[in-house]
Amino acid sequence: MDKRDIERINELARKKKTVGLTDSEVKEQAALRDRYIREFRDGLKATLDQVYIQREDGTYEKLRKKPPQN
């Protein structure tokens, strides 16, 4: 997501607080937010894929995803 898209998200947020948004602007805002969140999560996952845990014995183990708890 480039700087222009983030500026547009902020512009729509400010407009929503002051005068309100049209239906097309509400849809645009939702699409931009969804894209922003998706790209943020992808970046975070990529970062966590590079994380290793150092054990007490000096060995390294790749960080694993925690299994879901029910």
JOBEL-V281148 format. One record per backbone hydrogen bond with DSSP energy under -0.5 kcal/mol. NH is the residue of the N-H (numbers start at 1). CO is the residue of the C=O. E is the energy in kcal/mol with one decimal. If there is no record, write none. Layout:
nh->NH co->CO e->E
nh->NH co->CO e->E
//
This chain:
nh->5 co->2 e->-0.5
nh->6 co->2 e->-1.6
nh->7 co->3 e->-2.5
nh->8 co->4 e->-1.9
nh->9 co->5 e->-2.1
nh->10 co->6 e->-2.2
nh->11 co->7 e->-2.5
nh->12 co->8 e->-2.5
nh->13 co->9 e->-2.0
nh->14 co->10 e->-2.3
nh->15 co->11 e->-2.3
nh->16 co->12 e->-2.3
nh->17 co->13 e->-1.5
nh->18 co->14 e->-1.3
nh->19 co->15 e->-1.5
nh->20 co->15 e->-2.4
nh->26 co->22 e->-2.3
nh->27 co->23 e->-1.9
nh->28 co->24 e->-2.2
nh->29 co->25 e->-2.7
nh->30 co->26 e->-2.2
nh->31 co->27 e->-2.3
nh->32 co->28 e->-2.5
nh->33 co->29 e->-2.5
nh->34 co->30 e->-2.5
nh->35 co->31 e->-2.2
nh->36 co->32 e->-2.5
nh->37 co->33 e->-2.8
nh->38 co->34 e->-2.5
nh->39 co->35 e->-2.6
nh->40 co->36 e->-2.4
nh->41 co->37 e->-2.6
nh->42 co->38 e->-2.2
nh->43 co->39 e->-2.1
nh->44 co->40 e->-2.3
nh->45 co->41 e->-2.7
nh->46 co->42 e->-2.2
nh->47 co->43 e->-2.0
nh->48 co->44 e->-2.6
nh->49 co->45 e->-1.8
nh->50 co->47 e->-1.4
nh->51 co->48 e->-1.5
nh->53 co->61 e->-3.4
nh->55 co->53 e->-0.6
nh->55 co->59 e->-3.2
nh->58 co->55 e->-1.8
nh->61 co->53 e->-2.5
nh->63 co->51 e->-2.4
//
